[in-house]
């Protein structure tokens, strides 16, 4: 039913892991193959292409649904429908930023300080020009095709580039002058395909599975039994997304308790629960959490 396009490159590994967690495993003959398959009746064609191209292909109707960054949607000024942010990226769950950076010893403190004719290297020339126009800066914008941060100061004076953790900027002696855009990865659709009721239902199903897989990350399900006399002591230290589920066991003298908790910290939580009177404690991995 749906034609799907996924990002190749820095987001590729994280995207394939997300689809696998959502039970939408992407299969292809090799990691160099641009054609793929997903064993799901809602998806009949899958391609893996550069994220820079995906918004334009979606707008043109070459695909129904795809994953790309808000940065490339903005750069290409593509008219697509967003089904929501997918809060994952290549290194962390944090967004990436499109930033303007200069050498640490540069005299400029704001974008308005940049002199006329300043040389700027970027993979986002359209976005950069619009940003400069808003600030009244006349610059020479030079398209970059990789290793942008390495071009300062020998080739250009300023860069506009993506950063997630800032480590590459610091390594190359750069400081951030301004932020042009904060960008999450998004699930986006062709507008005409989204207006088709059947396709929209399939898109929303896929979005539900992907969001459920993201929400489950870093969480586990804890299940335990506890005597009625110790129940309140256990509940006092048992974290929960809403509140723990408590079920009386046969005989009425004990209860079963279960709760979704953060994986981080469970190493200290389990001994504390045991000390409070819990027993038969189970820690169970979670693949999806759906509201």
Secondary structure as the mmCIF struct_conf table of DSSP 4:
data_model
#
loop_
_struct_conf.conf_type_id
_struct_conf.id
_struct_conf.beg_label_comp_id
_struct_conf.beg_label_asym_id
_struct_conf.beg_label_seq_id
_struct_conf.end_label_comp_id
_struct_conf.end_label_asym_id
_struct_conf.end_label_seq_id
STRN STRN1 UNK A 2 UNK A 8
BEND BEND1 UNK A 9 UNK A 9
TURN_TY1_P TURN_TY1_P1 UNK A 10 UNK A 11
HELX_RH_AL_P HELX_RH_AL_P1 UNK A 12 UNK A 21
TURN_TY1_P TURN_TY1_P2 UNK A 22 UNK A 23
STRN STRN2 UNK A 26 UNK A 27
BEND BEND2 UNK A 29 UNK A 30
TURN_TY1_P TURN_TY1_P3 UNK A 31 UNK A 32
BEND BEND3 UNK A 34 UNK A 34
STRN STRN3 UNK A 35 UNK A 38
TURN_TY1_P TURN_TY1_P4 UNK A 41 UNK A 42
STRN STRN4 UNK A 43 UNK A 50
HELX_RH_AL_P HELX_RH_AL_P2 UNK A 51 UNK A 59
TURN_TY1_P TURN_TY1_P5 UNK A 60 UNK A 61
BEND BEND4 UNK A 62 UNK A 62
BEND BEND5 UNK A 64 UNK A 64
STRN STRN5 UNK A 65 UNK A 69
HELX_RH_AL_P HELX_RH_AL_P3 UNK A 70 UNK A 76
TURN_TY1_P TURN_TY1_P6 UNK A 77 UNK A 77
STRN STRN6 UNK A 81 UNK A 86
BEND BEND6 UNK A 90 UNK A 94
HELX_LH_PP_P HELX_LH_PP_P1 UNK A 95 UNK A 95
STRN STRN7 UNK A 96 UNK A 103
TURN_TY1_P TURN_TY1_P7 UNK A 104 UNK A 105
BEND BEND7 UNK A 107 UNK A 107
BEND BEND8 UNK A 110 UNK A 110
HELX_RH_3T_P HELX_RH_3T_P1 UNK A 111 UNK A 113
HELX_LH_PP_P HELX_LH_PP_P2 UNK A 114 UNK A 115
TURN_TY1_P TURN_TY1_P8 UNK A 116 UNK A 117
STRN STRN8 UNK A 118 UNK A 122
BEND BEND9 UNK A 123 UNK A 123
HELX_RH_AL_P HELX_RH_AL_P4 UNK A 125 UNK A 134
TURN_TY1_P TURN_TY1_P9 UNK A 135 UNK A 136
STRN STRN9 UNK A 139 UNK A 143
BEND BEND10 UNK A 146 UNK A 146
HELX_RH_3T_P HELX_RH_3T_P2 UNK A 148 UNK A 151
STRN STRN10 UNK A 152 UNK A 152
TURN_TY1_P TURN_TY1_P10 UNK A 153 UNK A 155
STRN STRN11 UNK A 156 UNK A 156
BEND BEND11 UNK A 157 UNK A 157
STRN STRN12 UNK A 158 UNK A 163
BEND BEND12 UNK A 164 UNK A 166
HELX_RH_AL_P HELX_RH_AL_P5 UNK A 167 UNK A 171
TURN_TY1_P TURN_TY1_P11 UNK A 172 UNK A 173
STRN STRN13 UNK A 174 UNK A 183
STRN STRN14 UNK A 185 UNK A 189
HELX_RH_AL_P HELX_RH_AL_P6 UNK A 191 UNK A 195
BEND BEND13 UNK A 196 UNK A 196
HELX_RH_AL_P HELX_RH_AL_P7 UNK A 197 UNK A 216
TURN_TY1_P TURN_TY1_P12 UNK A 217 UNK A 218
STRN STRN15 UNK A 219 UNK A 227
HELX_RH_3T_P HELX_RH_3T_P3 UNK A 228 UNK A 230
HELX_RH_AL_P HELX_RH_AL_P8 UNK A 231 UNK A 237
BEND BEND14 UNK A 241 UNK A 242
STRN STRN16 UNK A 245 UNK A 248
HELX_LH_PP_P HELX_LH_PP_P3 UNK A 249 UNK A 249
TURN_TY1_P TURN_TY1_P13 UNK A 250 UNK A 251
BEND BEND15 UNK A 252 UNK A 253
STRN STRN17 UNK A 254 UNK A 262
BEND BEND16 UNK A 263 UNK A 263
TURN_TY1_P TURN_TY1_P14 UNK A 264 UNK A 265
HELX_RH_AL_P HELX_RH_AL_P9 UNK A 266 UNK A 276
TURN_TY1_P TURN_TY1_P15 UNK A 277 UNK A 277
STRN STRN18 UNK A 278 UNK A 285
BEND BEND17 UNK A 287 UNK A 287
#
